């Protein structure tokens, strides 16, 4: 985009005004890794690869950025200090000690586990590899990747019984690596573990564990298709129902999908291409078609945070969701699904999957769908000074519908993927770069 002046201002702030050794409160190592550490590693890679022209930044900027990344990586290191190597929920930058969830979270999230040991879900254990692999490569310090590998080792080399091959149950006790629940999904809290399996293989296919990561991803993708995906009942004009992916919790199939799970379509397309599994590419494309439908069938043209459907086959007779109220019943009748949570939080997962579909298949419709999504978000979420989340994607009027909220992933992911869809294919080439779960590109190592 050639915004070099803005980049210089940002780098000056990172290098001269940011102190990663202190924090006012407990630090979330998961969010800090995917948002901050990934960004610093990625920026160093972009400088080294020449994407950032050599005369753009002041002398010494590259090393100063990497030093900040190493400083942050070192401060996050105590979070891996559990008996299993799995991440603690928090880390204290003052004492350099790990910590359970802070007590204020419990009133806010009623379903958070309150067990003798801290427990985390698979995404927290399994979303450190890409960032820390990049940091170890750049610093030549293997401690970072060693920690990240150990953190997900109990998932990758799972000693617990897997009823569905490749699918990990959570939450997981970080002291014993035993599941304390029976939640299985590719949706939020589980999603990026599966995302990172195939991306770890693509990033460094020569590494000793790469084939294991590849094979575990294939197992999980096949189980996703077999056990968690279901078609909606037919509506007028369709030959078959829409394909969605639900969740499983203690013996019950939850016929509900969150916006976060839209990432799966692109991940399947990407992974299917790299593993020679055209059936998984087709699975991803069909999920993306259904995701498009959830955008295209709202008043604003923006997809909802959560929605549900009635599975069309008897195998899912224990599905837990049914439409409530006239509005949900009418939505189900007309569109084959109904909205549970109508908010839009500026999330990227739909356009992320469009990015992979466009780059890998070259079909123009994915660019067209991306443009439609951009215009819909522009018309729905634009404010005087930026973009805001909305409370209801089925309300046309903006007054009272905008939320005082704009997450960092709006710029880091949603806008980036939209830009890349319309840029030349050699910009951020998917054969040369692996994108982290926050869309930070890390160079592929051959």
C-alpha positions in Angstrom: 0.0 0.0 0.0 3.1 2.2 0.1 2.1 3.8 3.4 5.7 4.3 4.4 5.2 7.5 6.4 2.6 5.7 8.6 5.0 2.7 8.9 7.8 5.0 10.1 5.5 6.5 12.8 4.4 3.1 13.9 8.0 1.7 14.1 9.1 4.8 16.1 6.3 4.1 18.6 7.2 0.4 18.8 10.9 1.0 19.3 10.9 4.2 21.3 7.6 4.4 23.2 6.7 0.8 24.0 7.9 -1.1 27.1 7.1 -4.8 27.0 8.7 -5.5 30.4 5.9 -4.0 32.5 2.1 -4.2 32.5 -0.5 -2.7 34.8 -2.5 -6.0 35.1 -2.1 -9.7 34.4 -1.2 -10.4 30.8 -3.1 -12.9 28.6 -0.3 -14.8 26.9 -2.6 -16.2 24.1 -3.9 -12.8 23.0 -0.5 -11.2 23.4 1.2 -13.8 21.3 -1.2 -13.7 18.4 -1.6 -9.9 18.4 1.7 -8.4 19.5 4.4 -11.1 19.2 3.2 -12.2 15.8 3.1 -8.6 14.5 6.7 -8.0 15.6 8.0 -11.2 14.1 6.1 -10.6 10.9 7.4 -7.0 10.5 11.0 -8.3 10.9 10.3 -10.8 8.2 8.8 -8.2 5.9 11.9 -6.0 6.3 14.3 -8.9 5.7 12.4 -10.0 2.6 12.5 -6.6 1.0 8.7 -6.0 1.1 9.7 -2.9 3.2 12.2 -1.0 1.0 15.6 -0.7 2.5 15.6 3.1 2.7 12.2 3.3 4.4 13.1 3.0 8.1 16.0 4.6 10.1 19.1 2.6 10.5 18.9 -0.1 13.2 15.1 -0.3 13.1 15.0 -3.9 12.0 17.2 -5.1 14.9 15.4 -2.8 17.4 12.0 -4.4 16.3 13.5 -7.9 16.7 14.9 -7.0 20.1 11.4 -5.9 21.2 10.0 -9.2 19.9 12.6 -11.1 21.9 11.9 -9.0 25.0 8.2 -9.8 24.8 8.9 -13.5 24.1 11.1 -13.7 27.2 8.4 -12.0 29.3 5.8 -14.5 28.1 8.1 -17.5 28.8 6.8 -18.1 32.4 3.3 -18.8 31.0 4.7 -22.1 29.7 5.9 -23.1 33.2 3.2 -25.7 33.9 3.8 -29.5 34.6 2.7 -30.2 31.0 4.1 -27.2 29.3 0.6 -26.0 28.4 0.0 -22.2 28.8 -1.3 -20.7 32.0 -4.3 -18.4 31.5 -2.3 -15.4 32.6 1.3 -14.2 33.4 2.4 -11.5 35.8 5.1 -9.3 34.2 6.1 -7.8 37.5 6.8 -11.1 39.3 7.5 -13.1 36.1 5.2 -15.8 37.4 2.3 -17.5 35.7 -1.3 -17.1 37.1 -4.7 -18.6 36.8 -7.6 -16.6 35.4 -8.1 -13.3 37.3 -11.2 -13.5 39.7 -13.0 -10.7 37.9 -13.5 -13.0 34.9 -15.7 -15.4 36.7 -18.8 -13.1 37.2 -18.3 -12.0 33.5 -18.2 -15.6 32.1 -20.4 -18.0 34.1 -19.1 -21.0 32.2 -15.5 -20.6 33.1 -14.1 -23.7 34.8 -13.5 -23.4 38.6 -11.4 -26.5 39.1 -8.4 -27.3 41.3 -6.0 -26.6 38.5 -6.3 -24.0 35.7 -7.8 -25.3 32.5 -7.6 -24.0 29.0 -9.2 -24.9 25.6 -7.2 -26.3 22.7 -6.8 -22.9 20.9 -4.8 -21.5 23.8 -2.5 -24.6 23.9 -2.1 -24.8 20.2 -1.8 -21.2 18.8 1.8 -20.4 19.7 3.8 -22.4 17.1 4.0 -20.0 14.1 4.9 -16.9 16.1 7.5 -18.7 18.2 9.0 -20.6 15.3 9.6 -17.3 13.5 11.1 -15.8 16.6 13.5 -18.7 17.1 14.5 -18.6 13.4 15.2 -14.8 13.6 17.0 -14.8 17.0 18.7 -18.3 16.7 17.3 -19.0 20.2 15.5 -22.3 20.2 13.9 -21.7 23.6 10.8 -20.1 22.0 9.9 -22.9 19.6 10.8 -25.5 22.2 8.2 -23.9 24.6 5.6 -23.7 21.8 6.2 -27.3 20.7 5.8 -28.6 24.2 2.6 -26.5 24.7 0.7 -28.4 22.1 2.5 -31.7 22.3 -0.2 -33.2 24.5 -2.7 -32.4 21.7 -0.6 -33.4 18.8 0.6 -36.6 20.5 -2.6 -37.1 22.4 -2.5 -39.9 25.0 -6.2 -39.6 25.8 -8.8 -41.6 23.9 -10.1 -39.8 20.8 -13.6 -40.9 19.9 -13.3 -38.8 16.8 -9.7 -39.1 15.3 -7.9 -35.8 15.5 -10.6 -33.9 17.5 -9.4 -32.8 20.9 -11.8 -32.5 23.9 -11.7 -29.5 26.2 -11.3 -27.7 28.5 -7.9 -29.3 29.4 -6.3 -29.4 32.8 -2.8 -27.8 32.3 -1.4 -29.8 35.2 -2.4 -33.3 33.9 -3.3 -32.7 30.2 -6.6 -34.5 30.9 -9.8 -33.1 29.6 -12.2 -31.8 32.3 -15.1 -31.6 29.8 -16.2 -33.1 26.5 -16.5 -30.1 24.2 -15.5 -30.8 20.6 -15.6 -28.2 17.8 -13.7 -26.1 15.2 -15.4 -23.0 16.6 -14.2 -20.4 19.1 -11.8 -21.6 21.8 -10.8 -24.7 19.7 -10.4 -23.1 16.2 -6.8 -22.0 15.8 -5.3 -25.2 17.1 -6.6 -26.9 13.9 -5.7 -23.9 11.9 -2.1 -24.0 13.1 -1.6 -27.8 12.4 -1.6 -27.4 8.7 0.1 -24.0 8.7 3.0 -25.4 10.8 3.4 -28.0 8.1 3.3 -25.4 5.3 5.6 -23.0 7.1 8.5 -25.5 7.6 7.7 -28.8 5.8 11.3 -30.0 6.4 11.0 -30.0 10.2 11.0 -33.5 11.8 7.4 -33.1 13.2 5.9 -31.5 10.0 4.4 -34.7 8.6 2.8 -35.4 12.0 1.2 -32.0 12.0 0.0 -32.6 8.5 -1.5 -36.0 9.3 -3.2 -34.7 12.5 -4.8 -31.9 10.5 -6.1 -34.4 7.9 -7.5 -36.5 10.7 -9.2 -33.5 12.3 -10.6 -32.3 8.9 -12.1 -35.7 8.1 -13.7 -35.9 11.6 -15.0 -32.3 11.2 -16.7 -33.4 8.0 -18.0 -36.7 9.4 -19.1 -35.8 12.9 -19.6 -32.0 13.2 -20.9 -30.9 9.8 -24.6 -31.1 8.9 -26.9 -29.8 6.2 -29.9 -27.7 7.0 -33.4 -28.7 6.0 -34.4 -27.7 2.5 -35.9 -24.4 1.6 -37.6 -23.4 -1.6 -35.3 -23.1 -4.6 -32.5 -25.3 -3.3 -31.7 -28.9 -4.3 -29.9 -29.6 -1.0 -29.6 -27.9 2.4 -26.8 -25.5 3.4 -23.7 -27.1 4.9 -22.7 -25.8 8.3 -20.5 -27.0 11.2 -21.8 -27.4 14.7 -20.4 -28.3 18.1 -20.5 -31.2 20.5 -20.8 -30.9 24.2 -21.2 -33.9 26.6 -23.2 -36.1 24.3 -25.3 -33.3 22.6 -24.9 -31.9 19.1 -25.3 -28.2 19.2 -26.6 -27.1 15.8 -25.1 -23.6 16.2 -22.2 -21.9 14.4 -20.3 -18.8 15.2 -18.7 -16.3 12.9 -15.3 -17.5 14.1 -15.9 -20.9 12.6 -16.1 -19.4 9.1 -12.3 -19.6 9.1 -12.6 -23.4 8.5 -13.6 -23.0 4.9 -10.4 -21.2 3.9 -8.3 -23.5 6.1 -9.8 -26.5 4.4 -9.1 -25.0 0.9 -5.5 -24.1 1.9 -4.8 -27.5 3.6 -6.5 -29.5 0.9 -4.4 -27.9 -1.7 -1.2 -28.6 0.2 -2.1 -32.2 1.0 -3.5 -33.1 -2.4 -6.9 -33.7 -0.9 -9.4 -32.2 -3.4 -12.3 -33.6 -1.4 -11.3 -31.3 1.5 -11.0 -28.4 -0.9 -14.5 -29.1 -2.0 -15.7 -29.4 1.6 -14.2 -26.0 2.3 -15.8 -24.5 -0.9 -19.2 -25.7 0.1 -18.9 -24.3 3.7 -17.9 -21.0 2.1 -21.0 -21.0 -0.1 -23.0 -21.4 3.0 -21.1 -18.6 4.8 -21.8 -16.4 1.8 -25.5 -17.2 2.2 -25.5 -16.0 5.9 -24.1 -12.7 4.7 -26.2 -12.4 1.6 -29.5 -13.1 3.4 -29.4 -10.4 6.0 -30.8 -6.9 5.6 -27.4 -5.2 5.8 -25.5 -7.9 3.8 -23.3 -8.5 6.9 -23.2 -11.9 8.6 -24.3 -12.5 12.2 -22.2 -13.5 15.2 -24.0 -16.7 15.8 -26.8 -18.6 13.9 -28.5 -22.0 14.0 -30.3 -24.5 11.7 -32.3 -27.7 11.8 -30.1 -30.6 10.6 -31.7 -32.5 7.8 -30.7 -36.0 8.8 -31.8 -38.2 11.7 -28.2 -38.6 12.9 -28.6 -35.2 14.6 -31.9 -35.9 16.2 -30.4 -34.8 19.5 -29.6 -31.3 18.2 -30.2 -28.8 20.9 -31.3 -25.7 19.1 -34.8 -24.9 17.8 -36.1 -21.5 16.6 -37.8 -19.4 19.2 -40.4 -16.8 18.3 -42.0 -15.9 15.1 -39.0 -14.0 13.7 -36.6 -17.0 14.0 -39.2 -19.4 12.6 -39.8 -17.1 9.6 -36.0 -16.7 9.0 -35.6 -20.5 9.2 -38.5 -21.0 6.7 -37.1 -18.5 4.2 -33.4 -19.0 4.5 -32.8 -22.4 6.1 -31.2 -20.9 9.3 -32.0 -18.4 12.0 -30.0 -15.8 13.9 -29.1 -16.3 17.5 -26.8 -13.4 18.0 -27.3 -10.7 15.4 -24.2 -8.6 16.2 -21.2 -8.1 13.9 -17.9 -7.4 15.7 -15.9 -6.5 12.5 -14.7 -10.1 12.4 -12.5 -11.3 9.5 -13.2 -15.0 9.1 -15.5 -14.8 6.1 -13.3 -12.6 4.0 -10.3 -14.6 5.2 -11.8 -17.7 3.6 -12.7 -15.6 0.5 -9.0 -14.7 0.3 -7.9 -18.3 0.2 -10.6 -19.3 -2.2 -9.7 -16.5 -4.6 -6.0 -17.1 -4.4 -6.2 -20.9 -4.8 -9.1 -21.3 -7.2 -8.9 -18.0 -9.1 -12.7 -17.9 -9.4 -13.9 -14.4 -9.9 -17.0 -14.9 -7.8 -14.9 -14.9 -4.6 -13.6 -11.4 -5.5 -17.2 -10.3 -6.2 -18.4 -11.7 -2.9 -15.5 -9.9 -1.1 -16.5 -6.6 -2.8 -20.1 -7.1 -1.7 -19.0 -7.8 1.9 -16.8 -4.7 1.9 -19.6 -2.4 0.6 -22.0 -4.0 3.2 -19.6 -3.3 6.1 -18.8 0.2 4.7 -22.5 1.0 4.6 -23.3 -0.6 8.0 -20.2 0.1 10.2 -18.6 3.3 9.0 -18.5 6.1 11.5 -17.0 9.6 11.3 -13.6 8.5 12.5 -13.5 4.8 11.7 -15.6 1.7 11.9 -17.7 0.3 14.7 -19.3 -3.0 15.6 -23.0 -3.2 15.2 -25.7 -4.8 17.5 -28.0 -6.2 14.7 -27.1 -7.0 11.1 -30.8 -7.2 10.3 -31.4 -3.5 11.1 -30.9 -1.1 8.3 -30.8 2.1 10.4 -27.5 2.9 12.0 -28.8 5.1 14.8 -28.7 3.1 18.0 -27.2 0.1 16.2 -23.5 1.0 16.4 -21.4 -0.2 19.4 -18.4 1.7 20.9 -16.1 -1.1 19.9 -13.5 -1.7 17.2 -11.2 -4.6 17.8 -7.6 -4.7 16.6 -8.4 -7.6 14.2 -10.5 -5.2 12.1 -7.2 -3.6 10.8 -4.9 -6.5 11.3 -7.1 -9.1 9.6 -10.4 -7.9 8.0 -9.1 -5.0 6.1 -5.8 -6.8 5.3 -7.6 -9.7 3.7 -9.9 -7.5 1.7 -6.8 -5.6 0.5 -5.0 -8.8 -0.5 -8.0 -10.1 -2.4 -7.8 -7.1 -4.7 -4.0 -6.8 -4.8 -1.9 -8.7 -7.3 -1.5 -12.4 -6.4 2.3 -11.9 -5.8 1.5 -9.5 -3.0 1.5 -11.7 0.1 1.8 -14.8 -2.0 0.3 -17.8 -0.2 3.1 -20.0 -1.4 5.7 -17.7 0.2 3.9 -16.6 3.4 1.9 -18.3 6.1 -0.6 -16.1 7.8 -1.0 -16.4 11.6 -4.5 -16.5 13.2 -4.2 -12.7 13.4 -3.1 -12.5 9.7 0.5 -11.7 10.4 2.5 -13.1 7.5 5.5 -15.3 8.4 8.0 -16.3 5.7 7.8 -19.9 4.5 11.0 -21.8 5.0 12.0 -24.3 2.3 
